Structure formats: structure tokens, C-alpha cells
């Protein structure tokens, strides 16, 4: 399984797809024919890549192709997007399908934005901490160590450690940018193949600090996408693998994929999801209620909303704990460097505390 991407390529951003979907939904809801709506959309678009894409879609639609087939031919959109459009075409409610697509995509964007916003401050704090320590080791410590040149007295061990670290940074500073570039390249290398990601994703599901967050995130993705597909008329047999393709964690996705095979044997969705490792019991029970009441699509959406809220709460608790830890750690590191230098000055000059 690959991790979910709204686009089959990187030619368009998710924000551009969201904007295009919203605008097209608005135009179609105004009872405009699809080809007329695409012409207007092409005129108002400010991005050349979007203009070209819409031009290709318009040409295909005018030649008699269905909109879903035109989208599929562009190799730009995920099976989720295409099947939502195909189902809405079959039901004669393209405006409704586009509207549901926009709601789903916008919800996913808001969740991503929340997580990025929540992580922004810790990332800035880590960056400032790293730069501060590097500046101290590169410029401050070497100036101070000049005071100790020529002294016969052995410096305290903490001071020797700090000086050794400073010498290493000054001498091998070029390794730092190289290490950063290699780390970024390695992460991108891992992300291009599910088998390379598998050990790391499995580790995330085993570590207590990350397991709950990953499980909640994947559960929210799966249930919301499956609920959206079903409510738009996509049959369960088709919807399950498409919803599974929205998952990011390879191990979780493989567990779901194995369970999906049971659906072909006539089992209920509750039966197959109840056997998925790491899938929450609460989510499975709510699916069971949805099947019994005949409101499975509604219940799946509710499950997604519940776990979206839990993700937000878990992130807030995690950051509430992380921020003071980072601040204290930064203080200890910088304070340790200062104390080690003071110890050396006191020992050399034999000054009382």
C-alpha cells in the first residue's frame, strides 16, 4: 500500500485541488452545464498548471467522455476522488458529489493545518536551541578558553568536555549541513517505498508515546473516507480498498488490507474491522451499531469526528508536556556550558565561590 495522496503526482498541490473542487462545486450547484463551468473555471484560475489541467478536462468532456473518465485520464487524482465523482454521476447528483468531496478535503486540510500549527512552536524552539548552542560552542567558548592557555593546572572534567565539543564543532562544522542534507535525503528515500517505511511505521505503533496518536489518526482517516464514499453511493466492495489507500501508516494499512479479504466471504464490516490489530474497540462497536440501524455511513462519519477531536486533544496534551521539557532541557544545556566555564575560571584563579 502506498500512503494516501490526493494527487497521483506532485504537479498540483492539495490546496489547488481543494480550491478547484470548491469552485467547480459552486458553479455546478448554480445549474451550469459541466463544460460551461469548466470554461469559467479555466478563465478565473491563476495557476498555469491548473489552467492546463482544466483545459484537458474540458477537451475530454466536450469529446463525449464522462467527467470521472476525464479525471482518470489525467493521472492526477486518487481513486478516492475519481470514484466519488463516478458515483455522483451515476446518481445524477454531480453537484452533491463535488460538495461532499470539498467537505472531506477541507476537513483533511484543517486537520493537517492544526497539527502543523501545533508543532510550529516546538520546532522553532528546537531550532533556536540548536543555533544558540552552536553559536556558544563556535564563538564564545573558544574566546574564553584562550584564558586557560599556558596554565599548568588541569581543567575540570566538565570544562574539558565543553572545550572538546567546541573544538569538534569549529573543526568539523561542515559536517553539520552535510548531515542535515543526508538526513532529508534519507527520509525522502524511505518515503518512496512502503517496504522501506514498514520498520519505522511498525515502531511507531509499538512506542506508547506515538501509538495512540497514530491509531487515532489512521482510524479517523479510514472511517471518514469510507463514510464519505458510502454516502455518495460507492458500493462497499469498491469503497473498502479505496478507503484503505487513504492510510499513511504502512503496517496499519496492511492489517486493514488483510481484514478486507474477509468481506468477500460475506462477513459484516464490524466482523472484519474487529479483527484488525490496533483498530479501536469503540470504533468497531460504533460500526456495529451503524450496520444494525442501517445508518453505517452516518456512524462512520461520527467515528471520524470523534477521533479527530481525540487527535486534537492528544496533541494539546503532548505539546503541553513537550514545551516545558524543551525549555528546561535548553536551560540545562546552556547553563551546563556556562557553569563548566566558571568552574575552570575559579579553579585557575583559585577564587572562592
Buried (B, 14 or more C-beta within 10 A) or exposed (E): BBBBBBBBEEBBBBEBBBBBBBBBBBBBBEEBEBEEBBBBBBEEBEBEEBBBBBBBBBEBBEEEBBBBBBBBEBEBBBBBBBBBBBBBBBEEBBBBBBBBBBBBBEBBBEBEEBBEEBBEEBEEBBEEBEEEBEEBBEEBBBEBBEEBEEEEEEBBEBBEBBBEBBBEBEEEEEEEEEEEEEEEEEEEEBEEEBEBBBEBBBEBBEEEEEBBBBBBBBBBBBBBBBBBBBBBBBEBEBBBBBBBBBBBBBBBBBBBBEBBEBBEEEBBBBBBBBBBEBBBEEBBEBBBEBBEEEEBBBBBBBBBBBBBEBBBEBBEEBBEEBEEEBEEEBEEBBEEBBBBBBBBEEBBEEEEE
